[in-house]
């Protein structure tokens, strides 16, 4: 949270929120750059005590705070690229809602046979109504089950 707060403060240092990423495409190569203070530590605190934190640093072969900040910046760039792609294609909300549908299938209690049918119906509902909820999933699942019982 502290890193995120620092990056947000950096992004609005001029009084207006500004991008911290820059993208260039030249000669078939896409280059991304993220400029922000990413202040992290690898010695002391929870990092040196928590076994999962230690394991993660070893898995990434990170030896210093500078290396860790570069990994974090790379992850930030990938997330930014994903957001840009979503904005240029389906849109962030549409993309999020498609993921939301997958969660609704599980929470609504659809079984393996019902899932593909419910997924299609929820997608149709979303396309028509521009929103979808757990109540919609329960309603459509009940319809599907009635149809399956009638067959």
PyMOL CGO cylinders between C-alpha atoms (Angstrom):
from pymol import cmd
from pymol.cgo import CYLINDER

trace = [
    CYLINDER, 0.00, 0.00, 0.00, 2.85, 2.36, 0.74, 0.3, 1, 1, 1, 1, 1, 1,
    CYLINDER, 2.85, 2.36, 0.74, 4.39, 1.77, -2.70, 0.3, 1, 1, 1, 1, 1, 1,
    CYLINDER, 4.39, 1.77, -2.70, 1.02, 2.37, -4.35, 0.3, 1, 1, 1, 1, 1, 1,
    CYLINDER, 1.02, 2.37, -4.35, 0.52, 5.60, -2.38, 0.3, 1, 1, 1, 1, 1, 1,
    CYLINDER, 0.52, 5.60, -2.38, 4.00, 6.77, -3.36, 0.3, 1, 1, 1, 1, 1, 1,
    CYLINDER, 4.00, 6.77, -3.36, 3.37, 6.07, -7.04, 0.3, 1, 1, 1, 1, 1, 1,
    CYLINDER, 3.37, 6.07, -7.04, 0.02, 7.91, -6.92, 0.3, 1, 1, 1, 1, 1, 1,
    CYLINDER, 0.02, 7.91, -6.92, 1.68, 10.89, -5.22, 0.3, 1, 1, 1, 1, 1, 1,
    CYLINDER, 1.68, 10.89, -5.22, 4.38, 10.87, -7.91, 0.3, 1, 1, 1, 1, 1, 1,
    CYLINDER, 4.38, 10.87, -7.91, 1.78, 10.73, -10.69, 0.3, 1, 1, 1, 1, 1, 1,
    CYLINDER, 1.78, 10.73, -10.69, 0.09, 13.90, -9.43, 0.3, 1, 1, 1, 1, 1, 1,
    CYLINDER, 0.09, 13.90, -9.43, 3.20, 15.80, -8.36, 0.3, 1, 1, 1, 1, 1, 1,
    CYLINDER, 3.20, 15.80, -8.36, 2.46, 18.61, -10.86, 0.3, 1, 1, 1, 1, 1, 1,
    CYLINDER, 2.46, 18.61, -10.86, -1.03, 19.14, -9.46, 0.3, 1, 1, 1, 1, 1, 1,
    CYLINDER, -1.03, 19.14, -9.46, -2.64, 17.07, -12.21, 0.3, 1, 1, 1, 1, 1, 1,
    CYLINDER, -2.64, 17.07, -12.21, -2.60, 13.31, -12.50, 0.3, 1, 1, 1, 1, 1, 1,
    CYLINDER, -2.60, 13.31, -12.50, -0.21, 12.26, -15.28, 0.3, 1, 1, 1, 1, 1, 1,
    CYLINDER, -0.21, 12.26, -15.28, 0.75, 8.94, -16.81, 0.3, 1, 1, 1, 1, 1, 1,
    CYLINDER, 0.75, 8.94, -16.81, 3.76, 7.18, -15.37, 0.3, 1, 1, 1, 1, 1, 1,
    CYLINDER, 3.76, 7.18, -15.37, 4.11, 4.92, -18.40, 0.3, 1, 1, 1, 1, 1, 1,
    CYLINDER, 4.11, 4.92, -18.40, 5.27, 5.68, -21.91, 0.3, 1, 1, 1, 1, 1, 1,
    CYLINDER, 5.27, 5.68, -21.91, 4.93, 3.30, -24.85, 0.3, 1, 1, 1, 1, 1, 1,
    CYLINDER, 4.93, 3.30, -24.85, 6.74, 3.43, -28.19, 0.3, 1, 1, 1, 1, 1, 1,
    CYLINDER, 6.74, 3.43, -28.19, 6.45, 1.20, -31.22, 0.3, 1, 1, 1, 1, 1, 1,
    CYLINDER, 6.45, 1.20, -31.22, 9.36, 1.30, -33.64, 0.3, 1, 1, 1, 1, 1, 1,
    CYLINDER, 9.36, 1.30, -33.64, 10.64, -1.20, -36.19, 0.3, 1, 1, 1, 1, 1, 1,
    CYLINDER, 10.64, -1.20, -36.19, 8.25, -3.87, -34.98, 0.3, 1, 1, 1, 1, 1, 1,
    CYLINDER, 8.25, -3.87, -34.98, 9.32, -3.52, -31.34, 0.3, 1, 1, 1, 1, 1, 1,
    CYLINDER, 9.32, -3.52, -31.34, 7.03, -2.28, -28.58, 0.3, 1, 1, 1, 1, 1, 1,
    CYLINDER, 7.03, -2.28, -28.58, 8.93, -0.61, -25.75, 0.3, 1, 1, 1, 1, 1, 1,
    CYLINDER, 8.93, -0.61, -25.75, 7.36, 0.34, -22.45, 0.3, 1, 1, 1, 1, 1, 1,
    CYLINDER, 7.36, 0.34, -22.45, 8.79, 2.55, -19.74, 0.3, 1, 1, 1, 1, 1, 1,
    CYLINDER, 8.79, 2.55, -19.74, 7.48, 3.13, -16.24, 0.3, 1, 1, 1, 1, 1, 1,
    CYLINDER, 7.48, 3.13, -16.24, 8.89, 6.07, -14.31, 0.3, 1, 1, 1, 1, 1, 1,
    CYLINDER, 8.89, 6.07, -14.31, 8.03, 6.28, -10.63, 0.3, 1, 1, 1, 1, 1, 1,
    CYLINDER, 8.03, 6.28, -10.63, 9.68, 5.91, -7.26, 0.3, 1, 1, 1, 1, 1, 1,
    CYLINDER, 9.68, 5.91, -7.26, 9.26, 2.31, -6.17, 0.3, 1, 1, 1, 1, 1, 1,
    CYLINDER, 9.26, 2.31, -6.17, 10.77, 2.21, -2.72, 0.3, 1, 1, 1, 1, 1, 1,
    CYLINDER, 10.77, 2.21, -2.72, 10.98, -1.35, -1.40, 0.3, 1, 1, 1, 1, 1, 1,
    CYLINDER, 10.98, -1.35, -1.40, 13.26, -3.31, 0.86, 0.3, 1, 1, 1, 1, 1, 1,
    CYLINDER, 13.26, -3.31, 0.86, 14.66, -6.81, 0.88, 0.3, 1, 1, 1, 1, 1, 1,
    CYLINDER, 14.66, -6.81, 0.88, 16.39, -6.75, 4.26, 0.3, 1, 1, 1, 1, 1, 1,
    CYLINDER, 16.39, -6.75, 4.26, 14.71, -6.41, 7.63, 0.3, 1, 1, 1, 1, 1, 1,
    CYLINDER, 14.71, -6.41, 7.63, 11.06, -6.12, 8.51, 0.3, 1, 1, 1, 1, 1, 1,
    CYLINDER, 11.06, -6.12, 8.51, 8.61, -8.75, 7.34, 0.3, 1, 1, 1, 1, 1, 1,
    CYLINDER, 8.61, -8.75, 7.34, 10.69, -9.48, 4.25, 0.3, 1, 1, 1, 1, 1, 1,
    CYLINDER, 10.69, -9.48, 4.25, 13.40, -11.21, 6.24, 0.3, 1, 1, 1, 1, 1, 1,
    CYLINDER, 13.40, -11.21, 6.24, 10.99, -12.89, 8.67, 0.3, 1, 1, 1, 1, 1, 1,
    CYLINDER, 10.99, -12.89, 8.67, 8.17, -14.15, 6.47, 0.3, 1, 1, 1, 1, 1, 1,
    CYLINDER, 8.17, -14.15, 6.47, 8.98, -17.51, 4.83, 0.3, 1, 1, 1, 1, 1, 1,
    CYLINDER, 8.98, -17.51, 4.83, 6.80, -16.78, 1.78, 0.3, 1, 1, 1, 1, 1, 1,
    CYLINDER, 6.80, -16.78, 1.78, 8.51, -13.44, 1.19, 0.3, 1, 1, 1, 1, 1, 1,
    CYLINDER, 8.51, -13.44, 1.19, 11.91, -15.14, 1.42, 0.3, 1, 1, 1, 1, 1, 1,
    CYLINDER, 11.91, -15.14, 1.42, 10.80, -17.88, -0.97, 0.3, 1, 1, 1, 1, 1, 1,
    CYLINDER, 10.80, -17.88, -0.97, 9.47, -15.37, -3.50, 0.3, 1, 1, 1, 1, 1, 1,
    CYLINDER, 9.47, -15.37, -3.50, 12.73, -13.44, -3.52, 0.3, 1, 1, 1, 1, 1, 1,
    CYLINDER, 12.73, -13.44, -3.52, 14.67, -16.68, -4.02, 0.3, 1, 1, 1, 1, 1, 1,
    CYLINDER, 14.67, -16.68, -4.02, 12.34, -17.84, -6.82, 0.3, 1, 1, 1, 1, 1, 1,
    CYLINDER, 12.34, -17.84, -6.82, 12.85, -14.55, -8.66, 0.3, 1, 1, 1, 1, 1, 1,
    CYLINDER, 12.85, -14.55, -8.66, 16.57, -14.62, -7.89, 0.3, 1, 1, 1, 1, 1, 1,
    CYLINDER, 16.57, -14.62, -7.89, 16.25, -11.09, -6.52, 0.3, 1, 1, 1, 1, 1, 1,
    CYLINDER, 16.25, -11.09, -6.52, 19.36, -10.03, -4.62, 0.3, 1, 1, 1, 1, 1, 1,
    CYLINDER, 19.36, -10.03, -4.62, 18.61, -6.37, -3.89, 0.3, 1, 1, 1, 1, 1, 1,
    CYLINDER, 18.61, -6.37, -3.89, 15.87, -3.83, -3.36, 0.3, 1, 1, 1, 1, 1, 1,
    CYLINDER, 15.87, -3.83, -3.36, 16.81, -2.26, -6.70, 0.3, 1, 1, 1, 1, 1, 1,
    CYLINDER, 16.81, -2.26, -6.70, 16.19, -5.56, -8.50, 0.3, 1, 1, 1, 1, 1, 1,
    CYLINDER, 16.19, -5.56, -8.50, 12.87, -6.01, -6.68, 0.3, 1, 1, 1, 1, 1, 1,
    CYLINDER, 12.87, -6.01, -6.68, 11.76, -2.50, -7.67, 0.3, 1, 1, 1, 1, 1, 1,
    CYLINDER, 11.76, -2.50, -7.67, 12.53, -3.36, -11.31, 0.3, 1, 1, 1, 1, 1, 1,
    CYLINDER, 12.53, -3.36, -11.31, 10.43, -6.53, -11.08, 0.3, 1, 1, 1, 1, 1, 1,
    CYLINDER, 10.43, -6.53, -11.08, 7.57, -4.49, -9.60, 0.3, 1, 1, 1, 1, 1, 1,
    CYLINDER, 7.57, -4.49, -9.60, 7.92, -1.91, -12.40, 0.3, 1, 1, 1, 1, 1, 1,
    CYLINDER, 7.92, -1.91, -12.40, 7.82, -4.70, -15.00, 0.3, 1, 1, 1, 1, 1, 1,
    CYLINDER, 7.82, -4.70, -15.00, 4.63, -6.08, -13.47, 0.3, 1, 1, 1, 1, 1, 1,
    CYLINDER, 4.63, -6.08, -13.47, 3.17, -2.56, -13.49, 0.3, 1, 1, 1, 1, 1, 1,
    CYLINDER, 3.17, -2.56, -13.49, 4.00, -2.23, -17.19, 0.3, 1, 1, 1, 1, 1, 1,
    CYLINDER, 4.00, -2.23, -17.19, 2.35, -5.56, -18.00, 0.3, 1, 1, 1, 1, 1, 1,
    CYLINDER, 2.35, -5.56, -18.00, -0.79, -4.52, -16.08, 0.3, 1, 1, 1, 1, 1, 1,
    CYLINDER, -0.79, -4.52, -16.08, -0.80, -1.18, -17.91, 0.3, 1, 1, 1, 1, 1, 1,
    CYLINDER, -0.80, -1.18, -17.91, -0.46, -2.92, -21.28, 0.3, 1, 1, 1, 1, 1, 1,
    CYLINDER, -0.46, -2.92, -21.28, -3.37, -5.20, -20.36, 0.3, 1, 1, 1, 1, 1, 1,
    CYLINDER, -3.37, -5.20, -20.36, -5.51, -2.19, -19.44, 0.3, 1, 1, 1, 1, 1, 1,
    CYLINDER, -5.51, -2.19, -19.44, -4.62, -0.42, -22.69, 0.3, 1, 1, 1, 1, 1, 1,
    CYLINDER, -4.62, -0.42, -22.69, -5.53, -3.56, -24.65, 0.3, 1, 1, 1, 1, 1, 1,
    CYLINDER, -5.53, -3.56, -24.65, -8.86, -3.77, -22.84, 0.3, 1, 1, 1, 1, 1, 1,
    CYLINDER, -8.86, -3.77, -22.84, -9.59, -0.11, -23.59, 0.3, 1, 1, 1, 1, 1, 1,
    CYLINDER, -9.59, -0.11, -23.59, -8.79, -0.64, -27.28, 0.3, 1, 1, 1, 1, 1, 1,
    CYLINDER, -8.79, -0.64, -27.28, -10.82, -3.84, -27.65, 0.3, 1, 1, 1, 1, 1, 1,
    CYLINDER, -10.82, -3.84, -27.65, -13.84, -4.88, -25.55, 0.3, 1, 1, 1, 1, 1, 1,
    CYLINDER, -13.84, -4.88, -25.55, -13.35, -2.25, -22.90, 0.3, 1, 1, 1, 1, 1, 1,
    CYLINDER, -13.35, -2.25, -22.90, -12.33, -2.76, -19.31, 0.3, 1, 1, 1, 1, 1, 1,
    CYLINDER, -12.33, -2.76, -19.31, -15.86, -3.23, -18.01, 0.3, 1, 1, 1, 1, 1, 1,
    CYLINDER, -15.86, -3.23, -18.01, -16.82, -5.75, -20.70, 0.3, 1, 1, 1, 1, 1, 1,
    CYLINDER, -16.82, -5.75, -20.70, -13.63, -7.70, -20.08, 0.3, 1, 1, 1, 1, 1, 1,
    CYLINDER, -13.63, -7.70, -20.08, -14.20, -7.60, -16.34, 0.3, 1, 1, 1, 1, 1, 1,
    CYLINDER, -14.20, -7.60, -16.34, -17.81, -8.68, -16.74, 0.3, 1, 1, 1, 1, 1, 1,
    CYLINDER, -17.81, -8.68, -16.74, -16.74, -11.71, -18.78, 0.3, 1, 1, 1, 1, 1, 1,
    CYLINDER, -16.74, -11.71, -18.78, -14.51, -12.74, -15.87, 0.3, 1, 1, 1, 1, 1, 1,
    CYLINDER, -14.51, -12.74, -15.87, -17.39, -11.95, -13.51, 0.3, 1, 1, 1, 1, 1, 1,
    CYLINDER, -17.39, -11.95, -13.51, -19.59, -14.40, -15.43, 0.3, 1, 1, 1, 1, 1, 1,
    CYLINDER, -19.59, -14.40, -15.43, -17.12, -17.21, -14.75, 0.3, 1, 1, 1, 1, 1, 1,
    CYLINDER, -17.12, -17.21, -14.75, -17.36, -16.45, -11.03, 0.3, 1, 1, 1, 1, 1, 1,
    CYLINDER, -17.36, -16.45, -11.03, -21.16, -16.27, -11.18, 0.3, 1, 1, 1, 1, 1, 1,
    CYLINDER, -21.16, -16.27, -11.18, -21.31, -19.77, -12.66, 0.3, 1, 1, 1, 1, 1, 1,
    CYLINDER, -21.31, -19.77, -12.66, -19.58, -21.16, -9.59, 0.3, 1, 1, 1, 1, 1, 1,
    CYLINDER, -19.58, -21.16, -9.59, -21.38, -19.06, -6.99, 0.3, 1, 1, 1, 1, 1, 1,
    CYLINDER, -21.38, -19.06, -6.99, -24.79, -19.79, -8.51, 0.3, 1, 1, 1, 1, 1, 1,
    CYLINDER, -24.79, -19.79, -8.51, -24.09, -23.51, -8.08, 0.3, 1, 1, 1, 1, 1, 1,
    CYLINDER, -24.09, -23.51, -8.08, -24.19, -24.61, -11.71, 0.3, 1, 1, 1, 1, 1, 1,
    CYLINDER, -24.19, -24.61, -11.71, -22.97, -28.15, -12.27, 0.3, 1, 1, 1, 1, 1, 1,
    CYLINDER, -22.97, -28.15, -12.27, -20.59, -29.22, -15.02, 0.3, 1, 1, 1, 1, 1, 1,
    CYLINDER, -20.59, -29.22, -15.02, -23.44, -29.84, -17.50, 0.3, 1, 1, 1, 1, 1, 1,
    CYLINDER, -23.44, -29.84, -17.50, -25.19, -26.56, -16.75, 0.3, 1, 1, 1, 1, 1, 1,
    CYLINDER, -25.19, -26.56, -16.75, -22.11, -24.32, -16.87, 0.3, 1, 1, 1, 1, 1, 1,
    CYLINDER, -22.11, -24.32, -16.87, -21.73, -23.94, -20.66, 0.3, 1, 1, 1, 1, 1, 1,
    CYLINDER, -21.73, -23.94, -20.66, -25.45, -23.28, -21.10, 0.3, 1, 1, 1, 1, 1, 1,
    CYLINDER, -25.45, -23.28, -21.10, -25.57, -20.81, -18.21, 0.3, 1, 1, 1, 1, 1, 1,
    CYLINDER, -25.57, -20.81, -18.21, -22.41, -19.08, -19.42, 0.3, 1, 1, 1, 1, 1, 1,
    CYLINDER, -22.41, -19.08, -19.42, -23.94, -18.52, -22.85, 0.3, 1, 1, 1, 1, 1, 1,
    CYLINDER, -23.94, -18.52, -22.85, -27.22, -17.26, -21.35, 0.3, 1, 1, 1, 1, 1, 1,
    CYLINDER, -27.22, -17.26, -21.35, -25.39, -14.91, -18.97, 0.3, 1, 1, 1, 1, 1, 1,
    CYLINDER, -25.39, -14.91, -18.97, -23.32, -13.56, -21.85, 0.3, 1, 1, 1, 1, 1, 1,
    CYLINDER, -23.32, -13.56, -21.85, -26.51, -12.93, -23.84, 0.3, 1, 1, 1, 1, 1, 1,
    CYLINDER, -26.51, -12.93, -23.84, -28.04, -11.24, -20.78, 0.3, 1, 1, 1, 1, 1, 1,
    CYLINDER, -28.04, -11.24, -20.78, -24.94, -9.05, -20.42, 0.3, 1, 1, 1, 1, 1, 1,
    CYLINDER, -24.94, -9.05, -20.42, -24.96, -8.10, -24.11, 0.3, 1, 1, 1, 1, 1, 1,
    CYLINDER, -24.96, -8.10, -24.11, -28.64, -7.16, -23.93, 0.3, 1, 1, 1, 1, 1, 1,
    CYLINDER, -28.64, -7.16, -23.93, -28.76, -5.45, -20.51, 0.3, 1, 1, 1, 1, 1, 1,
    CYLINDER, -28.76, -5.45, -20.51, -25.13, -4.24, -20.14, 0.3, 1, 1, 1, 1, 1, 1,
    CYLINDER, -25.13, -4.24, -20.14, -25.02, -5.74, -16.64, 0.3, 1, 1, 1, 1, 1, 1,
    CYLINDER, -25.02, -5.74, -16.64, -25.28, -9.13, -15.00, 0.3, 1, 1, 1, 1, 1, 1,
    CYLINDER, -25.28, -9.13, -15.00, -25.68, -10.17, -11.37, 0.3, 1, 1, 1, 1, 1, 1,
    CYLINDER, -25.68, -10.17, -11.37, -25.90, -13.22, -9.15, 0.3, 1, 1, 1, 1, 1, 1,
    CYLINDER, -25.90, -13.22, -9.15, -29.69, -12.80, -9.12, 0.3, 1, 1, 1, 1, 1, 1,
    CYLINDER, -29.69, -12.80, -9.12, -29.66, -13.05, -12.92, 0.3, 1, 1, 1, 1, 1, 1,
    CYLINDER, -29.66, -13.05, -12.92, -27.51, -16.18, -12.70, 0.3, 1, 1, 1, 1, 1, 1,
    CYLINDER, -27.51, -16.18, -12.70, -29.91, -17.80, -10.20, 0.3, 1, 1, 1, 1, 1, 1,
    CYLINDER, -29.91, -17.80, -10.20, -32.92, -16.91, -12.37, 0.3, 1, 1, 1, 1, 1, 1,
    CYLINDER, -32.92, -16.91, -12.37, -31.36, -18.25, -15.57, 0.3, 1, 1, 1, 1, 1, 1,
    CYLINDER, -31.36, -18.25, -15.57, -30.08, -21.38, -13.82, 0.3, 1, 1, 1, 1, 1, 1,
    CYLINDER, -30.08, -21.38, -13.82, -33.60, -22.10, -12.54, 0.3, 1, 1, 1, 1, 1, 1,
    CYLINDER, -33.60, -22.10, -12.54, -34.89, -21.74, -16.12, 0.3, 1, 1, 1, 1, 1, 1,
    CYLINDER, -34.89, -21.74, -16.12, -32.20, -24.11, -17.40, 0.3, 1, 1, 1, 1, 1, 1,
    CYLINDER, -32.20, -24.11, -17.40, -33.03, -26.67, -14.72, 0.3, 1, 1, 1, 1, 1, 1,
    CYLINDER, -33.03, -26.67, -14.72, -36.75, -26.46, -15.55, 0.3, 1, 1, 1, 1, 1, 1,
    CYLINDER, -36.75, -26.46, -15.55, -35.94, -27.06, -19.22, 0.3, 1, 1, 1, 1, 1, 1,
    CYLINDER, -35.94, -27.06, -19.22, -33.71, -30.02, -18.35, 0.3, 1, 1, 1, 1, 1, 1,
    CYLINDER, -33.71, -30.02, -18.35, -36.46, -31.52, -16.15, 0.3, 1, 1, 1, 1, 1, 1,
    CYLINDER, -36.46, -31.52, -16.15, -39.02, -31.11, -18.93, 0.3, 1, 1, 1, 1, 1, 1,
    CYLINDER, -39.02, -31.11, -18.93, -36.83, -33.04, -21.38, 0.3, 1, 1, 1, 1, 1, 1,
]
cmd.load_cgo(trace, "trace")
